[in-house]
Structures are given as C-alpha cells and as structure tokens.
Amino acid sequence: MKACTARGLLAIAVILVGTLEILSRKIANINFNKRTHDIVNVIDITKLTDKTHVYVYGEQKRKGFLFFDNMGCGYSRFNLSQSDILEAIENISLIATTKEGYLDVCQNINKHTYPLLESSKTLMELTAVFAVAKFLLITPILIYNTDSLRLFPFIFSVGLLHAFGTGTTNLMIIFLKFNFYEIIGLTKYEAIHLNHFPIINTNSSYIYSMIVDFISHLLFILFIFFAWKKRNYEIKEYGYLSFKLIT
C-alpha cells in the first residue's frame, strides 16, 4: 500500500472490484437463465395427500404440475422441470392441511412473502444506484488526478451504503428461502409430511455470489480508506497528487 499513490489505489479498486462484481453476477445467473430453472418446489399433483387440494379458476385439479415460490403459484399440465409452459398464474388455490385445519398456500404467498420480495427488489434497485455512483465519483480523480472537490468522503459513504443495501437485500432473500413455510403459516412438518410438499432449497450459486459480493464490498471500502489516507499524506507532502500511479 505504501508504494502506491492515492490514484493508483483507486485504479486498483476500480479494476479489482469491478471484476469481482461482474463475476458475482455471472455466478448468480448460473441455473437462473429461465424462471423454471430456479423452481425447486415443483409439485406433481398426483403425489399430494388426499387432504391437499389444488383449484384453478375454481376447478379442482387432480393431475398436472404446480409450482409455488415467493412470487406466487403457477399451474401446468406439463412437467415444469422439463418445460416452462404455464397455463395459469392466477386464481390458483393450494389448500394445505395443518394441525389446526386448512390454509390456502397461494393466498398466503400473495399476502406475506410477495410483499417482502417486492421490498427486496426495490432495495436492490436503490443499491444499484449506489453501485453506479461510487464509480462515477472516482472518475474525476482518475482522469484529472486531483481531488479539489474533496470526493473521498462521499465515495467512502456511498461505498458503505452500497454494501449495507446489498447485504440487507441478500439477507432478506435468504430469509424468504429458508423460512418460506413458516412465513406462509406452515411448519416444516406440516408442509413436508402432512402435505408432501418439497423441501425448499437455496440455489448454491446464489450463496457463492453473495460471498463474492461481500468480498468486493470489503475490498472497495478498504481501498478507498487507504487511498483517502494516502491522498491526505500526498497533499501534506507535495501540495498536489502525484501524477504517477505507482512510485
């Protein structure tokens, strides 16, 4: 770190962190090319218990395939593990057995998990603004090799906001995945054993992308912190920033 100028540290931060963020997106997109590739909770209706019922537009379905996730329910006569053809995505009821009676899974998804998912998407869009902003704020320093606008505090703050927003979004999505049945009002025993619903799994590629994301945020904050300190030293020493990236 001592051998680099503030401008050099910023250049390294942009290249390294930018590469890690691209890598994170590519990892997250593994098995996410089509919506059905992320559906681990596809149900063969014929394998449900006699007390678990599926209704589509008021008509009871005894054959076909149904999926449900944090966004809602969908129905098809075709195997959704092999096809992405959906015949209905609304007016679907999945009546599940509980120890206290019955509940409509699809209705509870729309009432409980879907709003949380929408909130996470809104937060994700907001953090995307911070992601762009932090690199835009660095650009004048890299091009003109000056920090006359005193941008380092803003870059550091935006980097922290981006890290906090992304981390919160990731935790919300993981919470929705791991606690899906509890959120819609079912225990895991009721879901898996009483109704023969599938075990909810989180795609491992998403977990790996979260880890890469965390590393990229941590590195960005560290590089900005050291570049900020280096800039203050250079101003005291020379009165301006060195034009050399590495001395």
WORAKA-V200982 format. One record per residue. N is the residue number from 1. RES is the residue in one small letter. SS is DSSP state (h for helix, s for strand, l for the rest). PSI is psi in radians with two decimals (999 if undefined). OMEGA is omega in degrees with one decimal (999 if undefined). Layout:
N/RES/SS/PSI/OMEGA
N/RES/SS/PSI/OMEGA
This chain:
1/m/l/-0.59/-177.3
2/k/l/-0.49/-176.0
3/a/l/-0.28/-176.0
4/c/s/2.56/171.0
5/t/l/2.97/176.9
6/a/h/-0.71/179.4
7/r/h/-0.67/178.2
8/g/h/-0.73/178.0
9/l/h/-0.68/177.8
10/l/h/-0.73/179.2
11/a/h/-0.76/178.3
12/i/h/-0.73/-179.6
13/a/h/-0.80/-178.7
14/v/h/-0.83/-177.3
15/i/h/-0.86/-175.7
16/l/h/-0.86/-177.5
17/v/h/-0.70/176.7
18/g/h/-0.75/178.5
19/t/h/-0.75/179.9
20/l/h/-0.66/-179.8
21/e/h/-0.65/175.1
22/i/h/-0.75/178.2
23/l/h/-0.71/179.3
24/s/h/-0.75/179.4
25/r/h/-0.70/-179.8
26/k/h/-0.69/177.9
27/i/h/-0.75/-179.1
28/a/h/-0.50/-177.9
29/n/l/-0.11/176.3
30/i/l/2.23/-178.0
31/n/l/0.29/178.3
32/f/l/0.31/-176.2
33/n/l/-0.61/175.4
34/k/l/2.71/-175.1
35/r/h/-0.68/-175.9
36/t/h/-0.34/179.3
37/h/h/-0.35/-179.5
38/d/h/0.03/-177.7
39/i/l/1.83/179.2
40/v/l/-0.25/-177.7
41/n/l/1.04/173.9
42/v/s/2.30/-174.9
43/i/s/2.29/168.1
44/d/s/1.98/-172.8
45/i/h/-0.55/-179.0
46/t/h/-0.29/-178.1
47/k/h/0.00/176.6
48/l/l/2.81/178.4
49/t/l/2.88/-179.3
50/d/l/-0.38/-178.3
51/k/l/0.01/178.8
52/t/l/2.17/-172.2
53/h/s/2.59/178.0
54/v/s/2.25/177.4
55/y/s/2.32/176.7
56/v/s/2.05/-174.7
57/y/l/0.68/176.5
58/g/l/-0.14/-179.0
59/e/s/2.25/180.0
60/q/s/2.32/179.4
61/k/s/2.22/179.0
62/r/l/-0.18/177.3
63/k/l/2.82/179.3
64/g/l/-2.96/-176.4
65/f/s/2.45/179.9
66/l/s/2.43/172.9
67/f/s/2.69/171.4
68/f/s/2.44/176.7
69/d/s/-2.86/-177.6
70/n/l/-0.24/-178.5
71/m/l/-0.42/-178.5
72/g/s/-2.77/-177.6
73/c/s/2.73/176.3
74/g/s/2.64/-178.4
75/y/s/2.53/175.7
76/s/s/2.60/173.4
77/r/l/-0.27/-175.7
78/f/l/2.71/179.9
79/n/l/2.01/-176.0
80/l/l/-0.18/174.7
81/s/l/-0.33/-178.2
82/q/l/-0.25/-177.2
83/s/l/2.66/177.9
84/d/l/0.41/179.7
85/i/l/2.06/178.5
86/l/l/2.36/179.2
87/e/l/-0.34/179.1
88/a/s/2.44/175.6
89/i/l/0.10/176.7
90/e/l/2.99/-175.6
91/n/l/0.72/178.7
92/i/s/2.37/176.3
93/s/s/2.28/173.8
94/l/s/1.75/-175.4
95/i/s/1.98/-176.4
96/a/s/2.60/177.6
97/t/s/2.35/173.6
98/t/s/3.00/179.0
99/k/l/-0.39/-177.8
100/e/l/-0.05/-179.3
101/g/s/-2.16/-178.3
102/y/s/2.77/171.6
103/l/s/2.70/179.2
104/d/s/1.90/-177.4
105/v/h/-0.82/-176.7
106/c/h/-0.69/178.5
107/q/h/-0.73/-179.9
108/n/h/-0.53/174.5
109/i/h/-0.84/-179.9
110/n/h/-0.50/-176.2
111/k/h/-0.60/-171.1
112/h/h/-0.96/-172.6
113/t/h/-0.62/-178.1
114/y/h/-0.77/176.8
115/p/h/-0.66/177.6
116/l/h/-0.69/178.7
117/l/h/-0.72/178.5
118/e/h/-0.66/177.3
119/s/h/-0.70/179.0
120/s/h/-0.62/178.3
121/k/h/-0.71/178.0
122/t/h/-0.76/178.2
123/l/h/-0.64/179.1
124/m/h/-0.72/178.1
125/e/h/-0.65/178.6
126/l/h/-0.75/179.8
127/t/h/-0.46/176.7
128/a/h/-0.57/176.4
129/v/h/-0.74/177.5
130/f/h/-0.64/-179.9
131/a/h/-0.76/178.8
132/v/h/-0.73/-175.7
133/a/h/-0.70/-175.5
134/k/h/-0.59/178.0
135/f/h/-0.60/177.5
136/l/h/-0.64/179.7
137/l/h/-0.49/178.7
138/i/h/-0.52/-173.1
139/t/h/-0.85/-179.4
140/p/h/-0.62/-179.9
141/i/h/-0.71/-179.6
142/l/h/-0.68/-176.6
143/i/h/-0.87/-173.3
144/y/h/-0.11/177.8
145/n/l/0.70/178.5
146/t/l/2.65/176.9
147/d/l/0.79/-179.4
148/s/l/-0.41/179.5
149/l/l/-0.03/-179.2
150/r/l/1.02/-173.9
151/l/l/-0.30/-174.2
152/f/h/-0.76/177.8
153/p/h/-0.66/179.9
154/f/h/-0.73/179.2
155/i/h/-0.78/-179.8
156/f/h/-0.76/-179.4
157/s/h/-0.76/179.4
158/v/h/-0.66/176.7
159/g/h/-0.73/177.3
160/l/h/-0.74/178.9
161/l/h/-0.72/178.6
162/h/h/-0.77/179.7
163/a/h/-0.76/-179.8
164/f/h/-0.79/-179.0
165/g/h/-0.79/179.7
166/t/h/-0.76/179.3
167/g/h/-0.75/178.9
168/t/h/-0.76/178.5
169/t/h/-0.82/179.9
170/n/h/-0.73/179.6
171/l/h/-0.64/177.8
172/m/h/-0.77/-178.8
173/i/h/-0.74/177.8
174/i/h/-0.70/177.4
175/f/h/-0.75/179.1
176/l/h/-0.65/-179.2
177/k/h/-0.91/-173.3
178/f/h/-0.42/-177.5
179/n/l/0.46/-175.1
180/f/h/-0.91/-176.3
181/y/h/-0.71/179.3
182/e/h/-0.66/-178.6
183/i/h/-0.64/-178.3
184/i/l/0.04/172.9
185/g/l/0.24/178.5
186/l/l/2.51/168.6
187/t/l/2.84/178.7
188/k/h/-0.59/178.0
189/y/h/-0.81/179.7
190/e/h/-0.74/-177.4
191/a/h/-0.89/-171.2
192/i/h/-0.72/-173.6
193/h/h/-0.71/-178.7
194/l/h/-0.54/-175.4
195/n/l/-0.12/-179.7
196/h/l/0.61/173.7
197/f/l/2.71/-179.1
198/p/l/2.78/172.8
199/i/l/2.30/-179.9
200/i/l/2.14/178.3
201/n/l/2.59/174.5
202/t/l/2.22/-179.4
203/n/l/2.20/-175.9
204/s/h/-0.52/-179.3
205/s/h/-0.57/178.5
206/y/h/-0.67/177.5
207/i/h/-0.78/179.8
208/y/h/-0.68/179.2
209/s/h/-0.59/176.7
210/m/h/-0.70/179.7
211/i/h/-0.78/178.6
212/v/h/-0.69/176.9
213/d/h/-0.83/-179.1
214/f/h/-0.76/179.7
215/i/h/-0.74/-178.6
216/s/h/-0.71/178.4
217/h/h/-0.75/-179.5
218/l/h/-0.78/179.7
219/l/h/-0.72/-179.8
220/f/h/-0.83/-179.1
221/i/h/-0.74/179.4
222/l/h/-0.79/-179.8
223/f/h/-0.71/178.8
224/i/h/-0.71/179.3
225/f/h/-0.84/-179.3
226/f/h/-0.62/177.5
227/a/h/-0.66/178.0
228/w/h/-0.82/177.6
229/k/h/-0.72/-179.7
230/k/h/-0.70/179.0
231/r/h/-0.77/178.6
232/n/h/-0.68/178.0
233/y/h/-0.76/-178.1
234/e/h/-0.67/179.0
235/i/h/-0.72/177.4
236/k/h/-0.64/-174.7
237/e/h/-0.77/-172.3
238/y/h/-0.31/-177.3
239/g/l/-0.11/177.8
240/y/l/2.93/179.9
241/l/l/2.45/177.5
242/s/l/2.49/178.7
243/f/l/-0.15/-179.3
244/k/l/2.37/177.5
245/l/l/-0.77/179.3
246/i/s/2.23/-178.5
247/t/l/999/999
